[in-house]
Amino acid sequence: QPIFDRYGPGLSVAFCAHQGAVDCRVSSPSGALTYAQLEGVAGECARLLEDDFVCNGHDTLAHVCAELLRTQEKRVAVVETATGGLLSNAFSESCGACKFFAAAWIIRELDPDDAPDPDDLYEGLVDRLDAVEAASGASGASKAAAKQALLEALFRRCSAATAAGLVIAVTLAIVAFSYRQTIHAYPSGGGAYIVARDNLGELPAQIAGAALLTDYILTVAVSVAGGVLAIRTATGLGREWAVPLCLICIAVMTIMNLRGVKESGAVFAGPTYFYVLMLVILIVTGLYRIFVQHVGPIPESMLSEEARHVATLGKSLGLYMLLRAFSSGAVALSGVEAVSNGVPAFKKPESKNASTTLMWMAAILGSCFLGVSILGSHLKPFRGEHDGNGLGLMAEYLYGGRGVMFWLTMIATFMILILAANTAYADFPRLASIIARDGFLPRQFFNRGSRLVFSNGVIFLAGVASVLIIAFNGDISKLIPLYAFGVFCGFTLSQTGMVRHHLRHREPRWRLSMVINAVGALTTGLIAVIVVVSKFSEGAWIPALLI
């Protein structure tokens, strides 16, 4: 009011609400105030509101409020009527929202009787899962899941296992170091679509977006098929159960995500650590039995007739088999994208903690992948198209039968693969909504349901993944060739965009960072070509054509 008293009726102050921000705009419709006077009014408004409400740089009002809520360890619930979910969207899309955003209730009709009891809001009417934090918390699950799925293809031809595993570990190190640059350049989260859009333009961004969306769809199909294969391996169920069990898993995850599942990084951490623990125990046990007790390869009596036939073929495989094994196993790198997307969900300093997490995960994944490849090379767990998974075959042999350790390994494998599939349920709808907001997908993907979930994206993801499961009979070995191209297409565009970013901004040590990203772009681009060439006849042309 003192400001209005000072400047008179020539001053107009308006408030404009956006997604995640509210602008305060001062103007002089009558022209009575000069631009310099209006700047003075804006400055006075900022001083009155103080730093808690005035956002400078990239922060929005929602991010500032979110930071205050986290600092004070408080939670917030929102009830909205005419705003149609504006406030809920703003809060729930803030980084780490699942730590402070308790619930929301969107009242479509202005009927007082529809208003909920405030006490009920904290009972989880709509528990909000922040997609970014879910991605960062589950990125280890995604990597382990991809690795487990790819080993199915790798184990079917074992002569190239160790060489491919070693090359994959080196490639993982290159990609991890490359994405460290992205994490520091995009502390607010820099997936391949965002990096390509900012640095390469609309067309490369659309290609990266299409590649990632394809990758997320195949993540669901491959991970569910791998999880079901682990259960079939443990229980001895026949191949005819593959498709029904896969569809049941997809249906359950779809219903859970449509209802708004309450999850956090801690939910993903347990099964991830359990899986890594069981995998490390298997590797250590296997190395001890191979190099100390000198056990030989898995006897033919444990192999199916089809696997014995595969074993005779595997003795004469050369460079082409190495390339095929490498292109299968290289999809283990796909989880790197999740960390890059999830930088804001880490504790301060976000970029440093995210990059440290990425390097630790790369070291763990690379070591485990190389260790399992060494076991595969010595034990030769050949498997036919209709057999159980190779990891289960090695566990049964090393542990002396299907005892407790075998079952724990299979349960851990199933859990981690299902969690990896569920990660895609968070990432696909979120990315589709961003692309729809930019005008490159139907606007229905941008709309949220009453539970603040991108319902159309969830349903579309489940539908396409189910079609893939049915079309390929839930066979993970047939789905894997489709999986790899999209991952590395997105990687290549992201790292190429970072090269352009360094050339434009020339930040400290930009030359070294540019070289690292250039090496990453060349490496992942080469892998994309290898995948298409070596697996063209097995279906790699399909995602390439779709993208």
QUINORQUI-V584269 format. One record per residue. N is the residue number from 0. RES is the residue in three letters. PHI is phi in radians with two decimals (* if undefined). PSI is psi in whole degrees, 0 to 359 (999 if undefined). Layout:
N/RES/PHI/PSI, N/RES/PHI/PSI
//
This chain:
0/GLN/*/318, 1/PRO/-1.00/326, 2/ILE/-1.15/316, 3/PHE/-1.11/320, 4/ASP/-1.09/325, 5/ARG/-1.32/321, 6/TYR/-1.75/348, 7/GLY/1.40/191, 8/PRO/-1.23/352, 9/GLY/-1.31/354, 10/LEU/-1.72/136, 11/SER/-2.21/132, 12/VAL/-2.11/126, 13/ALA/-2.21/153, 14/PHE/-2.07/132, 15/CYS/-2.18/122, 16/ALA/-1.58/136, 17/HIS/-2.16/180, 18/GLN/-1.20/107, 19/GLY/1.45/9, 20/ALA/-2.77/155, 21/VAL/-2.26/121, 22/ASP/-1.59/140, 23/CYS/-1.86/117, 24/ARG/-2.04/129, 25/VAL/-1.89/140, 26/SER/-2.65/173, 27/SER/-2.33/86, 28/PRO/-0.99/327, 29/SER/-1.44/351, 30/GLY/1.39/11, 31/ALA/-1.25/334, 32/LEU/-1.87/141, 33/THR/-1.39/170, 34/TYR/-1.10/321, 35/ALA/-1.10/321, 36/GLN/-1.15/320, 37/LEU/-1.13/322, 38/GLU/-1.09/322, 39/GLY/-1.13/320, 40/VAL/-1.09/315, 41/ALA/-1.05/319, 42/GLY/-1.11/320, 43/GLU/-1.15/318, 44/CYS/-1.03/317, 45/ALA/-1.10/320, 46/ARG/-1.19/325, 47/LEU/-1.18/318, 48/LEU/-1.33/334, 49/GLU/1.17/176, 50/ASP/-1.14/335, 51/ASP/-1.12/338, 52/PHE/-2.07/340, 53/VAL/-1.62/122, 54/CYS/-1.86/124, 55/ASN/-1.92/160, 56/GLY/1.23/224, 57/HIS/-1.61/353, 58/ASP/-1.25/143, 59/THR/-1.89/171, 60/LEU/-1.03/322, 61/ALA/-1.11/320, 62/HIS/-1.16/321, 63/VAL/-1.15/313, 64/CYS/-1.07/319, 65/ALA/-1.07/318, 66/GLU/-1.12/320, 67/LEU/-1.12/318, 68/LEU/-1.13/319, 69/ARG/-1.14/317, 70/THR/-1.06/319, 71/GLN/-1.51/0, 72/GLU/0.98/46, 73/LYS/-2.03/161, 74/ARG/-2.11/161, 75/VAL/-2.35/144, 76/ALA/-2.20/150, 77/VAL/-2.23/134, 78/VAL/-2.08/127, 79/GLU/-2.30/150, 80/THR/-2.13/273, 81/ALA/-1.21/339, 82/THR/-1.30/347, 83/GLY/1.10/26, 84/GLY/1.70/8, 85/LEU/-1.04/312, 86/LEU/-1.19/318, 87/SER/-1.09/317, 88/ASN/-1.08/316, 89/ALA/-1.07/314, 90/PHE/-1.24/316, 91/SER/-1.21/338, 92/GLU/-1.60/1, 93/SER/-1.27/150, 94/CYS/-1.09/137, 95/GLY/1.18/29, 96/ALA/-1.09/333, 97/CYS/-1.17/349, 98/LYS/-1.42/338, 99/PHE/-2.30/343, 100/PHE/-1.59/106, 101/ALA/-1.38/310, 102/ALA/-2.95/168, 103/ALA/-2.57/154, 104/TRP/-2.43/116, 105/ILE/-1.75/115, 106/ILE/-1.68/110, 107/ARG/-1.25/322, 108/GLU/-1.88/143, 109/LEU/-1.41/67, 110/ASP/-1.99/116, 111/PRO/-0.98/332, 112/ASP/-1.18/341, 113/ASP/-1.41/348, 114/ALA/-1.13/131, 115/PRO/-1.37/162, 116/ASP/-1.21/125, 117/PRO/-0.94/326, 118/ASP/-1.13/333, 119/ASP/-1.28/338, 120/LEU/-1.06/330, 121/TYR/-1.55/4, 122/GLU/-1.65/11, 123/GLY/1.48/38, 124/LEU/-1.02/315, 125/VAL/-2.39/89, 126/ASP/-1.35/125, 127/ARG/-1.64/123, 128/LEU/-1.71/117, 129/ASP/-1.34/119, 130/ALA/-1.09/325, 131/VAL/-1.14/314, 132/GLU/-1.19/325, 133/ALA/-1.08/320, 134/ALA/-1.12/316, 135/SER/-1.19/321, 136/GLY/-1.23/334, 137/ALA/-1.85/5, 138/SER/-1.09/325, 139/GLY/-1.11/322, 140/ALA/-1.11/319, 141/SER/-1.08/316, 142/LYS/-1.14/312, 143/ALA/-1.08/324, 144/ALA/-1.16/315, 145/ALA/-1.07/316, 146/LYS/-1.06/312, 147/GLN/-1.05/318, 148/ALA/-1.12/319, 149/LEU/-1.28/330, 150/LEU/-1.08/336, 151/GLU/-1.03/316, 152/ALA/-1.27/321, 153/LEU/-1.11/319, 154/PHE/-1.25/342, 155/ARG/-1.24/339, 156/ARG/-2.35/99, 157/CYS/-1.54/346, 158/SER/-1.09/333, 159/ALA/-1.75/9, 160/ALA/-1.11/309, 161/THR/-1.15/315, 162/ALA/-1.07/315, 163/ALA/-1.13/319, 164/GLY/-1.08/319, 165/LEU/-1.15/316, 166/VAL/-1.13/322, 167/ILE/-1.14/319, 168/ALA/-1.08/319, 169/VAL/-1.14/318, 170/THR/-1.09/320, 171/LEU/-1.05/319, 172/ALA/-1.09/318, 173/ILE/-1.10/313, 174/VAL/-1.15/321, 175/ALA/-1.10/314, 176/PHE/-1.12/324, 177/SER/-1.14/317, 178/TYR/-1.31/344, 179/ARG/-1.06/323, 180/GLN/-1.16/320, 181/THR/-1.12/318, 182/ILE/-1.05/317, 183/HIS/-1.31/330, 184/ALA/-1.40/333, 185/TYR/-2.20/73, 186/PRO/-1.15/344, 187/SER/-1.58/8, 188/GLY/1.83/121, 189/GLY/-2.34/79, 190/GLY/-1.26/171, 191/ALA/-1.03/322, 192/TYR/-1.12/314, 193/ILE/-1.17/315, 194/VAL/-1.12/316, 195/ALA/-1.15/320, 196/ARG/-1.12/318, 197/ASP/-1.27/332, 198/ASN/-2.05/335, 199/LEU/-1.98/340, 200/GLY/1.94/182, 201/GLU/-1.20/314, 202/LEU/-1.12/309, 203/PRO/-1.03/325, 204/ALA/-1.12/319, 205/GLN/-1.15/323, 206/ILE/-1.13/316, 207/ALA/-1.10/318, 208/GLY/-1.09/316, 209/ALA/-1.10/320, 210/ALA/-1.12/317, 211/LEU/-1.19/317, 212/LEU/-1.07/318, 213/THR/-1.08/318, 214/ASP/-1.06/317, 215/TYR/-1.14/320, 216/ILE/-1.07/314, 217/LEU/-1.22/332, 218/THR/-1.03/316, 219/VAL/-1.09/310, 220/ALA/-1.10/312, 221/VAL/-1.19/316, 222/SER/-1.16/317, 223/VAL/-1.14/317, 224/ALA/-1.09/321, 225/GLY/-1.17/320, 226/GLY/-1.11/317, 227/VAL/-1.14/322, 228/LEU/-1.08/321, 229/ALA/-1.09/318, 230/ILE/-1.15/319, 231/ARG/-1.13/323, 232/THR/-1.10/318, 233/ALA/-1.30/322, 234/THR/-1.67/344, 235/GLY/1.41/15, 236/LEU/-1.15/147, 237/GLY/-1.32/171, 238/ARG/-1.14/335, 239/GLU/-1.13/344, 240/TRP/-1.53/351, 241/ALA/-1.04/305, 242/VAL/-1.13/311, 243/PRO/-1.01/316, 244/LEU/-1.15/321, 245/CYS/-1.08/315, 246/LEU/-1.15/324, 247/ILE/-1.11/315, 248/CYS/-1.05/316, 249/ILE/-1.12/318, 250/ALA/-1.09/316, 251/VAL/-1.10/314, 252/MET/-1.13/323, 253/THR/-1.12/313, 254/ILE/-1.08/316, 255/MET/-1.06/316, 256/ASN/-1.29/328, 257/LEU/-1.19/331, 258/ARG/-1.47/350, 259/GLY/1.49/84, 260/VAL/-1.40/136, 261/LYS/-1.52/110, 262/GLU/-2.42/165, 263/SER/-2.69/180, 264/GLY/-1.03/327, 265/ALA/-1.12/326, 266/VAL/-1.12/320, 267/PHE/-1.33/332, 268/ALA/-1.12/317, 269/GLY/-0.99/300, 270/PRO/-1.06/327, 271/THR/-1.13/311, 272/TYR/-1.11/322, 273/PHE/-1.08/316, 274/TYR/-1.14/313, 275/VAL/-1.05/318, 276/LEU/-1.04/312, 277/MET/-1.14/324, 278/LEU/-1.19/319, 279/VAL/-1.12/318, 280/ILE/-1.06/317, 281/LEU/-1.09/316, 282/ILE/-1.14/312, 283/VAL/-1.08/316, 284/THR/-1.06/315, 285/GLY/-1.13/316, 286/LEU/-1.12/321, 287/TYR/-1.10/314, 288/ARG/-1.23/329, 289/ILE/-1.36/312, 290/PHE/-1.68/345, 291/VAL/-1.89/311, 292/GLN/-1.55/350, 293/HIS/1.00/45, 294/VAL/-1.27/149, 295/GLY/-1.58/189, 296/PRO/-1.10/165, 297/ILE/-1.04/126, 298/PRO/-1.12/152, 299/GLU/-1.10/337, 300/SER/-1.13/337, 301/MET/-1.55/352, 302/LEU/-1.71/150, 303/SER/-1.33/168, 304/GLU/-1.07/321, 305/GLU/-1.14/321, 306/ALA/-1.15/323, 307/ARG/-1.10/322, 308/HIS/-1.16/319, 309/VAL/-1.09/323, 310/ALA/-1.10/321, 311/THR/-1.15/327, 312/LEU/-1.28/326, 313/GLY/-1.21/348, 314/LYS/-1.34/344, 315/SER/-2.11/28, 316/LEU/-1.58/145, 317/GLY/-2.17/221, 318/LEU/-1.05/318, 319/TYR/-1.06/322, 320/MET/-1.16/323, 321/LEU/-1.06/317, 322/LEU/-1.12/320, 323/ARG/-1.20/318, 324/ALA/-1.11/319, 325/PHE/-1.11/316, 326/SER/-1.15/331, 327/SER/-1.25/307, 328/GLY/-1.22/337, 329/ALA/-1.15/343, 330/VAL/-1.18/349, 331/ALA/-1.03/343, 332/LEU/-1.41/354, 333/SER/-1.09/334, 334/GLY/-1.21/347, 335/VAL/-1.04/323, 336/GLU/-1.04/325, 337/ALA/-1.12/320, 338/VAL/-1.16/319, 339/SER/-1.07/321, 340/ASN/-1.23/331, 341/GLY/-1.75/19, 342/VAL/-0.96/315, 343/PRO/-1.08/341, 344/ALA/-1.42/349, 345/PHE/-1.36/158, 346/LYS/-1.22/157, 347/LYS/-1.17/143, 348/PRO/-1.31/123, 349/GLU/-1.03/309, 350/SER/-1.07/317, 351/LYS/-1.12/314, 352/ASN/-1.17/322, 353/ALA/-1.14/316, 354/SER/-1.16/323, 355/THR/-1.11/316, 356/THR/-1.05/317, 357/LEU/-1.05/316, 358/MET/-1.19/321, 359/TRP/-1.11/317, 360/MET/-1.14/322, 361/ALA/-1.11/318, 362/ALA/-1.13/316, 363/ILE/-1.14/312, 364/LEU/-1.11/314, 365/GLY/-1.06/317, 366/SER/-1.12/314, 367/CYS/-1.14/319, 368/PHE/-1.12/316, 369/LEU/-1.14/320, 370/GLY/-1.08/316, 371/VAL/-1.17/325, 372/SER/-1.12/321, 373/ILE/-1.12/316, 374/LEU/-1.04/316, 375/GLY/-1.09/323, 376/SER/-1.14/322, 377/HIS/-1.49/320, 378/LEU/-1.47/337, 379/LYS/0.91/66, 380/PRO/-1.43/67, 381/PHE/-1.08/142, 382/ARG/-2.46/146, 383/GLY/-1.50/176, 384/GLU/-1.10/331, 385/HIS/-1.80/8, 386/ASP/-1.52/174, 387/GLY/-1.28/184, 388/ASN/-1.39/155, 389/GLY/-1.16/325, 390/LEU/-1.10/319, 391/GLY/-1.13/322, 392/LEU/-1.12/318, 393/MET/-1.17/319, 394/ALA/-1.09/317, 395/GLU/-1.08/320, 396/TYR/-1.25/314, 397/LEU/-1.24/325, 398/TYR/-1.58/3, 399/GLY/1.27/36, 400/GLY/2.19/184, 401/ARG/-1.63/66, 402/GLY/-1.62/204, 403/VAL/-1.08/314, 404/MET/-1.12/322, 405/PHE/-1.07/314, 406/TRP/-1.14/319, 407/LEU/-1.08/321, 408/THR/-1.12/317, 409/MET/-1.22/322, 410/ILE/-1.13/316, 411/ALA/-1.07/320, 412/THR/-1.11/315, 413/PHE/-1.07/314, 414/MET/-1.09/315, 415/ILE/-1.20/326, 416/LEU/-1.23/321, 417/ILE/-1.18/321, 418/LEU/-1.12/323, 419/ALA/-1.12/319, 420/ALA/-1.10/320, 421/ASN/-1.18/332, 422/THR/-1.03/320, 423/ALA/-1.11/331, 424/TYR/-1.17/336, 425/ALA/-1.50/319, 426/ASP/-1.37/318, 427/PHE/-1.08/308, 428/PRO/-1.08/324, 429/ARG/-1.16/313, 430/LEU/-1.16/319, 431/ALA/-1.06/324, 432/SER/-1.18/323, 433/ILE/-1.14/315, 434/ILE/-1.17/323, 435/ALA/-1.15/323, 436/ARG/-1.10/327, 437/ASP/-1.39/355, 438/GLY/1.62/14, 439/PHE/-1.87/359, 440/LEU/-2.39/160, 441/PRO/-0.94/140, 442/ARG/-1.09/342, 443/GLN/-1.05/334, 444/PHE/-1.23/342, 445/PHE/-1.52/342, 446/ASN/-1.36/141, 447/ARG/-1.78/152, 448/GLY/-1.43/183, 449/SER/-1.16/343, 450/ARG/-1.74/20, 451/LEU/1.06/31, 452/VAL/-1.93/142, 453/PHE/-1.31/79, 454/SER/-1.06/318, 455/ASN/-1.11/322, 456/GLY/-1.14/319, 457/VAL/-1.10/314, 458/ILE/-1.16/317, 459/PHE/-1.08/315, 460/LEU/-1.03/312, 461/ALA/-1.10/319, 462/GLY/-1.12/313, 463/VAL/-1.20/319, 464/ALA/-1.08/321, 465/SER/-1.13/320, 466/VAL/-1.06/318, 467/LEU/-1.10/317, 468/ILE/-1.04/315, 469/ILE/-1.18/316, 470/ALA/-1.12/325, 471/PHE/-1.86/16, 472/ASN/0.98/30, 473/GLY/1.11/22, 474/ASP/-1.59/111, 475/ILE/-1.13/329, 476/SER/-1.15/331, 477/LYS/-1.48/335, 478/LEU/-1.42/330, 479/ILE/-1.03/317, 480/PRO/-1.03/333, 481/LEU/-1.30/336, 482/TYR/-1.33/323, 483/ALA/-1.27/321, 484/PHE/-1.07/315, 485/GLY/-1.06/321, 486/VAL/-1.03/309, 487/PHE/-1.41/338, 488/CYS/-1.13/315, 489/GLY/-1.13/317, 490/PHE/-0.98/312, 491/THR/-1.08/315, 492/LEU/-1.16/322, 493/SER/-1.11/313, 494/GLN/-1.24/326, 495/THR/-1.13/320, 496/GLY/-1.08/324, 497/MET/-1.19/326, 498/VAL/-1.05/314, 499/ARG/-1.11/322, 500/HIS/-1.04/314, 501/HIS/-1.15/322, 502/LEU/-1.14/327, 503/ARG/-1.42/317, 504/HIS/-1.66/332, 505/ARG/0.84/55, 506/GLU/-1.32/172, 507/PRO/-0.92/136, 508/ARG/1.04/33, 509/TRP/-1.19/331, 510/ARG/-1.16/315, 511/LEU/-1.11/316, 512/SER/-1.09/321, 513/MET/-1.13/319, 514/VAL/-1.10/317, 515/ILE/-1.06/314, 516/ASN/-1.18/325, 517/ALA/-1.13/317, 518/VAL/-1.09/318, 519/GLY/-1.08/318, 520/ALA/-1.13/316, 521/LEU/-1.12/319, 522/THR/-1.12/310, 523/THR/-1.22/328, 524/GLY/-1.11/319, 525/LEU/-1.11/319, 526/ILE/-1.10/319, 527/ALA/-1.03/319, 528/VAL/-1.15/316, 529/ILE/-1.03/317, 530/VAL/-1.06/311, 531/VAL/-1.11/318, 532/VAL/-1.24/311, 533/SER/-1.32/336, 534/LYS/-2.10/22, 535/PHE/-1.03/312, 536/SER/-1.25/344, 537/GLU/-1.62/1, 538/GLY/2.10/2, 539/ALA/-1.13/340, 540/TRP/-1.22/338, 541/ILE/-1.16/305, 542/PRO/-1.12/326, 543/ALA/-1.06/317, 544/LEU/-1.19/318, 545/LEU/-1.10/315, 546/ILE/-1.14/999
//
